[in-house]
Amino acid sequence: MEIEPFALERWFDEHEHDADIMLAESGIRSLPADRFDLDPGKLGYVIPTDGDPEFRAEIAARYGRGPDEIAFTVGTQEANFLTFLATLSSPAPPGGDGPGTGTDAVVVTPTYQALYSVPDAIGDAMSVPLEPPTWELSVDRVAEAVDDDTAVIVLNNPNNPTGRYHDEGRVRALYDLAAEHDAYLLCDEVYRGLADDPLPPVASLGDHGISTTSLTKAYGLAGARFGWLAGSPGVVDAAVRWKDYTTISPSLFGQHVAEQALGDREGDILSENRALAREHHDIVADWIADHDLDWHDPVGVNAFLTVPDGFDGSRAFCRAVVEEASVVLAPGDAFGCDDYFRLGFGHETEQLEEGLARVGEVIESRR
Ligand SMILES: Cc1ncc(COP(=O)(O)O)c(C=O)c1O
């Protein structure tokens, strides 16, 4: 098995530690840990290892599903990884008998790299690009790419890096396409909680829908490393058999924080985070107008912006910004879009304003 290095993680590894300001984070700022009870009483494994059954039942109800149709994982990253192992027909899950009927994934791009590179390493991935500058999803183009070898269609909605939130009609059309081909629609919904009016999750659409998500991006609880996948019992069962070989169980500590964040306090946390996202969105919109850049107005806290004039592509621009202004941005070439860069605006207001001022100076210095 061969897999590409994760371009964005490598870029962060090079610069994140030493730079003054991080404007490349894709999620909302972290909540203070002291807002939660941090004592789960003991620190053993979560038993059973796919998560506390009562808590699973509560989360499953969000999808109109039962507790055996949810597995708790270490973040969305693991949930996606296990979903690919479960749905692609080869290799078969431990013990044989998986739900997968094909070897291929059809992936809507640009997207978070793991959603393409992982299925491409396990089987074969095909990309169906969104059309700039509005990043509209063409169901027809996905339909042209899907055939009997397709095991899974992959969508990230709202999308990283573009911030495009594909509408319910298009998502349902992708679901129907997956169902017609006896395949699955996997939707990574990790940014969904930042939308003011979230669409129904894909796992609620029927047996061919799989949703993955976590506490990371919308709740500001990345360090809890707590996520899940929701889907039909066959998919979840195969994923759990693979999970025995990845992390065994999610962290008990993460599950303890999740029980609080997804309980009574959820409404407050999400409205607080959405308000911050709205406020910062307006700051970024003004800055974009001041510097003559273009974007598709995003849902979430990622702006995918055109590289300004005077720079030879996204990496040259981001390198100039980190070297001259000590601000980390995300180069679009990490998403296969060299004319764009991603700016995360979910973190502290002061950092955002200072970071934008510094990036603005670099842009204007070349004009
Ligand atoms: C679309 C998407 N999925 C998954 C992840 C990883 O999230 P988690 O912290 O839940 O593993 C990211 C992180 O940037 C992401 O953008």
The ligand as an SDF file (V2000), in Angstrom:
LIG
                    3D

 16 16  0  0  0  0  0  0  0  0999 V2000
  -13.0750   17.5970    6.6140 C   0  0  0  0  0  0  0  0  0  0  0  0
  -12.2700   17.1820    7.7940 C   0  0  0  0  0  0  0  0  0  0  0  0
  -12.4600   15.9640    8.3240 N   0  0  0  0  0  0  0  0  0  0  0  0
  -11.7600   15.5620    9.3930 C   0  0  0  0  0  0  0  0  0  0  0  0
  -10.8050   16.3620    9.9820 C   0  0  0  0  0  0  0  0  0  0  0  0
  -10.0970   15.8560   11.2000 C   0  0  0  0  0  0  0  0  0  0  0  0
  -10.9550   16.0680   12.2830 O   0  0  0  0  0  0  0  0  0  0  0  0
  -10.8940   15.3420   13.7060 P   0  0  0  0  0  0  0  0  0  0  0  0
  -10.1370   16.2520   14.6180 O   0  0  0  0  0  0  0  0  0  0  0  0
  -12.3050   15.2070   14.1000 O   0  0  0  0  0  0  0  0  0  0  0  0
  -10.2040   14.0350   13.5240 O   0  0  0  0  0  0  0  0  0  0  0  0
  -10.5590   17.6400    9.4580 C   0  0  0  0  0  0  0  0  0  0  0  0
   -9.5240   18.5080   10.0350 C   0  0  0  0  0  0  0  0  0  0  0  0
   -9.1540   19.5320    9.4780 O   0  0  0  0  0  0  0  0  0  0  0  0
  -11.3290   18.0630    8.3390 C   0  0  0  0  0  0  0  0  0  0  0  0
  -11.1710   19.2750    7.8000 O   0  0  0  0  0  0  0  0  0  0  0  0
  1  2  1  0
  2  3  1  0
  2 15  2  0
  3  4  2  0
  4  5  1  0
  5  6  1  0
  5 12  2  0
  6  7  1  0
  7  8  1  0
  8  9  2  0
  8 10  1  0
  8 11  1  0
 12 13  1  0
 12 15  1  0
 13 14  2  0
 15 16  1  0
M  END
$$$$
